[in-house]
Amino acid sequence: MAEKKNLFSGIQPSGDFTIGNYYGAIKNWVKIQYDYNCYFCIVDLHALTVPQDAAALRRRTMECYAMLIASGLSLEETTLFVQSHVPAHSELMWLLNCFTYMGELSRMTQYKDKSVKQGENVRAALFDYPVLMAADILLYQTHLVPVGDDQKQHIELTRDIATRFNHLYSPTFEIPEGYYPKTGARIMSLQEPTSKMSKSDTNENAFISLKDAPDTIVRKLKRAVTDSEAAVHYDEKNKPGISNLIQIYASACDMDIENAQREVEGLSYADFKLRVAEAIIENLKPIQAEYARLMSDKAVLEEYMKVGADKAERTAVKTLRKVQKKVGLVPRGR
């Protein structure tokens, strides 16, 4: 029997998880957790690239951890942990900085986009966080990284850094590859369907949170942007709003776009939106119940976090020690 490949993915605790996070990433994590050695990480250090309220960040980190378990991640099958609980991430980042070029980082599209929003006082962390992302991935000798199209650049940078290090010294890092799910990879905003749904969107009608009540979900779907044609069919270019809702419905019902479109063909926009809302509500009902149970006992949740961090650290430290030795650092005495 072939040995399982290692898979790593991280998610920021920057707000309540949305159906975009769930259908685009988390649901896929649940499906693949038995096929790979999975390392799933709440990347709280990445969240610090923008200003944070300390108490809110701690609360969201706990909530995100609970929601991932409630969504179906198994603590026995996966390694689920908080990034800052494993110091090797920060340590390896510094070492990888010594093998990363300014030009590579300045070409990152996400840096260009986000730096405009930060104005003149752009944080160094925003420029440098792709190196932390590379450390996240390389620590676990990762073969596969589930990513959307907007993260392809970061995977390529990670591969370049790892290849450079392996060439300068000797094979140390596994060269990771992107893992691109076939469906549900990109759920768009309900208000601006040409932009990806974001849990940090200031317009609450633009996204559906995994914690939203049924009546809230129905209300947000009713207000979702569509068009004046009143025909339910998939056409990303000319009907982005309706196409997005068809994608959401397909993801909620575990079917492809063609079958989803066939099922809702002929419905009025109002009936179609209600059908989408009902599918989402049905998906979220058991998740919300388990989430409430987990959040009622913070001590148990903290113990789960500790177990996950210890499990992750055993692998991460092995890689870090190899790197430290190869670059010439004196090992610490016992």
Secondary structure by P-SEA (a helix, b strand, c coil): cccbbbbbbbbbccccccaaaaaacaaaaaaaccccbbbbbccccccccccccaaaaaaaaaaaaaaaaaacccccccbbbbccccaaaaaaaaaaaaaccaaaaaacaaaaaaaaaaccccccccccaaaaaaaaccccccccccccccaaaaaaaaaaaaaaaaaaccccccbbbbbbbccccbbbbccccccccccccccccccccccccaaaaaaaaaaccccccccccccccccaaaaaaaaaaaaaacccaaaaaaaaccccaaaaaaaaaaaaaaaaaaaaaaaaaaaacaaaaaaaaaaaaaaaaaaaaaaaaaaaaaaccccccc
